[in-house]
């Protein structure tokens, strides 16, 4: 009976994480089945590394959406997956630093004045993609009727907002899933959904694996992108600790949780799936349901792996029209940018201080404005460039005397 209870609870966790998890591959052109497979394997590896002590499920990371799109168009699919594989090692760097020097070493390298604008860049860097899809456009071309696209994307957006604002308990955990469901039904009624590929797809199908191709330029591009989700991971571990009343930062330790997450990112890159990260939706589900057994996350991972082999399900996901995805993206990417603002506000970053103003301003403009530095044949731009610039500026710009005094008092 207990096994059945844990299995049902695990299926519920997968349901909560599902909408966001498959959204990343749908937006980037990757295989949704590989997202399910990567999330399942990544979660099991995470649980093994952390000794099955933390109730965390790893799903597709939104931080990599814009970098994946850019990398695929620049170096191709195989090189992109090599870059994603390499990005996983950034987690190991942070894990080693925390193990050696403690969490303060990471905070000094990437304080809120750095991580805040980087997260904003992650959200805004794909704003054009979101609006184009909402209007039924692909690569600048109108592929779906404009008026119908606006109608579908608007209703999808409105549904997601209403559920987010007024949904009760469990419903508030799945606004993306419900928004997609309503948008898809409307699009089907309007004749915008092609069901032929779904009918032709087999019930059982082994996911298509994409082997990574060694490309050091793609790896250098992806490495700094991992900074934001690595920091997000630390916040996620702290959050689940508050929900369960346990100090996971101490036992099993942040160095172990980061290593587990990094291993999941590496594996996802090796098999052809999007990178994984901790999910706030799952933390919310744990808080509401009180199902905080790590074993439940393992069941969710097993169900994700099983679903990856359903061919018709993968075809169904690929049949979701552009306007439906666009309606979701408008809210989703704006929310990511808002989280960057929250990081600055929560840390009470004073933007009247010239040092902070310079870091934030330069990071935002270079990250969103398309500023590119050509290093040989390697174009360094976007989130990666913005992250490196923010870190460098934070290291070289002097702190005001008043700020140094406050830091000294805090240390004492």
N, C-alpha and C positions, 0 to 999 in steps of 0.2 A: 504493500500500500504506500509506503514511504517513497519507494522508487517511482511509482506512478505520480505521486504528488510532485516530486522533484522534476520529473520529465515534463509535466504540464506547466510548472513554473518556468522551466527552461524555454519551452515553446512560447510562453508569454513574453519572456525577455527578448527573444528573437523577433517577435511581432513588433515590439516597441522600437527596436533598433533597425528594423527592416527598411523602412522608408528612406532614412538617411543613408543607410549602407549601400543600397543599390543606386542611389541618386548619383553618386560620384562617377561610377563607370558609365552611366547613361549620358552624363554631361561631357565626359572626356573621350568617349568613343571606345572605352575598354569593354571587356566582356563581363556582364553582370554576374554570370556564374562563377567567374574567377574571384569576384568580390566576396561572394558567399564562401567559396572555398578558402580564400586567403584569410577571411575573418575567422572562420572555424578553426583552421590550423593555427593561426596566430594566437587565438584565445587559449587553446590547449597548451601551446608552448609557453605562453605567459603564466598560466596556472602552474605548469610544471616548474618553471624557474622560481616562482614565488612560493612554492610549496603548498599550493592550493589553500592560500590564506586570505586572498583578496577577492571579493565579489565583483570582478570587473570583466566586461565583455568588450573586445576590441572590434571596432567597425571601421569602415572607410573614412579616411581623413579628408576634410574639406580644404585643409591648408595646401594640399598639393594639386588642386584642380587647375588653377591657372598655369603653374609650372608644367604640369603634364601636357596640357594643350600646346603650350609653347614648345616644349621639348619634342613632342611628336612631329610637329610641323617643321622643326629645325633639323633634328637628327634621326627621326624615325622611331618606330615602336620598340624595336629591340634595344636600341641605345637608351631609350627612356627608361626601360625596366632595369637596365644596368645602373642608371643614375639613381633610381629608387632603391635598388639594392644597396648602393653605396650610402644613401641617406640614412639607412638604418644604423650605420656606424657612429653617427653623431650622437645617438642615444647612449652608445657605449662610452663615448668621451665624457658626457655629462655624468653617467653612472660612476665612472672612474674618479672624476673630480669630486663628486659628493662623497664617495667612499674614502677618498684621501684627505679632502679639505673640509667636508661638510657642505650643507646646503648654501651657506653664506657665500661660498666661492662662486656659485652660479648666479646668485642674486647680484653680486658685485659686477660680474661680467655682463649680464643682461638684466638690468633693473627695469622697472615699469616704464621709464622714459624711453627705453629701447623697444621692449616687447609690445607696448601699447600701439605705437604707430605701425609696427610691422604687421600686427593683426589687422589693423585698419586697411593696410595695403592689400592683404590677402583677400579681404572682402570686396574692396573696390576695384581690384585689378581685373575682375571678370564681370564688371557691371555691364559693359557693352554686350557681352555674350548673352547675359540674362535678358536684356531688353530686346535684342535681335530675335531670340527664340520666342519671346512673348509675342512678337509681331509676326511670327511665322516665317522668319528669314533664316537662311543658312548660308554662311560665307557671303553675306551681303545680297543674296538673291531671294526673292519672294517665292517660297516653295509651297506655302499654304495660304489660302485666301486671307487677305489682311483683316477684313471685318470679322470673319469667323475666328481668326486667331486672337484678336483683341477680346472678343466675347469669352472665348474659352479660357484664356490666360487670366482675365479679370475675375471670372467666377472661381477659378482654381485658387487665385490669390485671396479672394474674399473668404472662401471656405476655410483656408488655412488660418487666416487672421481670426475669424470668428471662433474656431475651435481653440486657438491659442489663448484668446481673451476670455471666452465664456465657457469653454469645455469644463466638465466636472471630473475631478480625480483622474481616472485612467485615460480619458479622452484627451486630456491636455498633454499626454505623453506621445501621442501619435498624430499631431496636426499635419505633418508632411504626408503621411500615409493616407489620411482622410481627404486631404486636398487633392492628391493625385487620383484617388478613387472617384471623387465627384467630377473632376476635370476629364478623366478618361471616359466616364459614362456619357457626359455631355458631348465630348468629341466623337464618340461612337454613334450617338444619335444624329449628329450632324454629318456623318459619313466621312470623318477625317481619319478613321482607323482602318488599316489594312489587316484583315484577319487571315489572309491567305498564308503568310509565313507561319502563323501560329498553327493553322490546320496541317501544314506540310511538315512541321517539326516533329521528330520522334519523341516518344515519352521519355525514353532513357537515352542520354547522350553524354559521353565523356567530355568535360569542358576542354576547350581548345587552349593548350598551353603555348605561351609565347616565350621562347628562350631569349635571355638577355644577350646583347652584343656589346662587347667591351668598347666603351667610348668614354675616355677620361674627361672630355669636355662636358658631356652630359652629367657625369658624376660631380664635377666641380660646380656645375650649375645647381644641382639638387642638394648638395651638402648643407649650405646655409638655410635652405628652405625648411629643413628639419628642426631648426632652432625653435620656431614658434610652437609646433605640435609637441616638442619635447617639454617645453615649459608648460604647455596646456596639460600634459600628462601629470606633471607635479601637482597642478591645481586639482585635477581629477582625483588623484589619490587622496589629497587632503579632504576633498568634498565627501568621498565615500567613507572616509574615516569619521567624519562628523556625523554621518547618517547612522553608522553602526556602533559608534562609540569606541572605536579601536584606533590605535596609533600605528597605521601601516607604514608610516615614514620611519618608524623604528623597527617594527617587526612585520614583514620580512626586511624592510629597509627600502628607501627610495632607489638605492643603487641596484637592487634586485628588480624592482618594478620597472625601472627604466630599461634595464637590460632585457627583461622579458618583452617589453613593448618594441624595443629595437630589433630583437630577434624576429618578431612578427613582421615588422616592416621589411627586413631582409628577405624573409621567406616569400612575402607577397611579391617582391620584385623578381625573385627567381622563377616563380610560377606564372607570372603575367597578370597579377591583380593589383589594385590600388593599395597604397600604404594604409596601415591601420592605426587607430588611436583609441583612447578611452572615450566612452560615450556618456554625456551628461543625462541623456534620456534614460539610460539604464540606471544611473544613480537615482533619478527620480522615481523609477519603478520600484527600486529596492526600498526607498523611503515610504512609498505608499503601501506596498504589499507586505513589507517586513520579511520578505524572502531574501535573506542575506547570506545564504550558504554559497561558498565558492563553487560547490558541486553543481549548483543550478546553472552557473555560467558554462560549465563543461557540457551539460545537456544542451544548452542553447547552441554551443559550438558544433556539437554532433549533428543537430538538426540542420544547421547552416550548411555543413558539408554534404549531407544527404540531398538537400534541395538543389545543390550545385549541379547535380546529375540529372535533373528533370529538364529535358530539352524543350518541351512546350512552355514551361515556365520562363525559361530564358528568352524564348521567342516572344512571349507575351510582354515581357519587360521592354524588349526592343521595339514593340509596336506602339509604345506611348508617344503621342504626337509632340512636336516641338512646343506648341503654345502651352501645353500642360506643364512641361518642365520649366518653361520660361516663367510662368506664373509663380511657381514654387521658388525659383531662383531669385526673383526680385526681393522677396522677403528674406530668404535664407542668407544671401550674400550681404544684404543690408544688416542683418542681425550679427553676422561675423564682424563687420566693421564696427558695429555698436559695442561689441565686447571689447574691442580695442580701446574705445573711449572709456568704457567702464574700468579697464585696467589703469588708465591714467587718473580717473576720478577717485577710485578707491585708494590709490597710493598718494592722492593729494599732490600730484605733480604740478608745480607752479610754473605756468608757461610764460609768466612775466620775467622769469629769470632767463637772460639771453642764452645761456648754455642749453637749457631745456628747449627753448624756442627753436634754436638752430637744429638740434637733433631731430625734433618732431617734423619741422618744416622740410628739411632736406630729405628725410626718409619718405615722407608722403609724396613729394613731387617726383623724386627719382623712381619710386615704386609704381606710381599710378600713371605718370606721364610718358612712359615708354623710353626713358633715358637708357641708352645702351653704351657700354664700353666694349670695344673690340679688342680682344687679347689674341692676336694672331687671327685665326679664323673662328675664334670662340666669342660669341656675343654674350656678354654678361649683363643681364637686365632683370627687371621685375622684382619679385619677392626676394630672390637671392641677393641681388645687388643692394636692395634697400636694407636687408638684414645686416650685411657686412658693413655698409656705410654707417648704420646706426651704432653698431658695436665699436667701430673705429673712432667715431666722433665721441662716443661716451668715454673711451679710454684716453683720448688725447686732449679733449677740452678741459680746462681747469675748472674746478668747483669754486663757487663764490665762498668767501671767507665765512659768511653767516651759515651757509649750508654745511661747511666742514665742522663748524663748532657744534651744530645740532647733531651731526653724525658722531662726533666724539662723545657728546653727552649721552647719546643712545647706547654707545658701546660700554660706557661706564655704568 
